[in-house]
Amino acid sequence: MKNATIAWILVVVLFTTSVLFAGLYLSARHTLQRTQIALDMTEKSAAELRDNVQAAVVQSDKADKTDAVCGIYYCDNAPNMNKLDLRSDGTAHFYYSNGMEIPSTRQTKQGWTLDGQKVTVGAKTFTIEQTDLIDNRGNRWLHIR
């Protein structure tokens, strides 16, 4: 009788301990899952924030570069043309060597774009080198402010 009572007490203690450990395990697992979900959301939010900040920097950087390129450039090698005025509104105005603007029936008021380190005015592409623009034939356009 005494052995049977001790055996039942051991069975009850083992069962209670097993249930307690199972409950603790499931609780810890649930906490780990919630923590992992929170970490995943934080990483996703951080990635979105990083992308948004990067996009804002790129947009601001592009505006700064565009403003840096705007100005008047002289060209000695272009026939009949002395100045190229790149304006912040995206238009390019060409001038004769006597200072008169080339009429709109010619090459005036074309758009210009900045793509990386290249400026495109109409059909001509220029590369930026410090304060100069150089077209693809080697003509140097000296920037003045």
Residue, then its C-alpha position, 0 to 999 in steps of 0.5 A: m500500500k505504501n509503495a502504491t501511494i508513493a508510485w501515485i505521488l510520483v505519477v502526479v508529480l511527473f504529470t504536473t511537472s510535465v504540464l508545467f514545463a509544456g506550459l512554460y515551453l509554449s509560453a516562451r515559444h509564443t513570446l519568441q514568435r511575437t518577438q520575431i514578428a516585431l523584429d521583422m516589422t522593425e526591419k521592414s520599417a527600417a528598410e522602408l525608412r532607408d528607401n524613403v530617405q535615399a529617395a529624398v536624398v537622390q531627389s535633393d541631390k539631383a536638384d542640387k546638381t541641376d542648379a550647379v549646371c545652370g549657367i552660361y557657357y561660352c563656345d569658341n568652336a561652334p560656327n556662329m554661336n557664342k553662348l549657351d544658356l542652360r536655365s533652371d526651368g530646363t530650357a537651353h537658349f543659344y546666342y550668336s557671337n554678337g549677343m543676339e539670341i538665335p531665333s526660335t526657328r533655329q536651335t533656341k529654347q531646346g530642353w536640356t537634361l542632366d543624367g548622372q554626369k552627362v548633360t544633353v542639350g537637344a541632340k548634343t551630349f556633354t560631360i561635366e568636368q569641373t566648371d566646363l562642359i565638353d561635347n562629344r566632338g571635343n568642343r569645350w564650353l567654358h562655364i561662366r557665372 
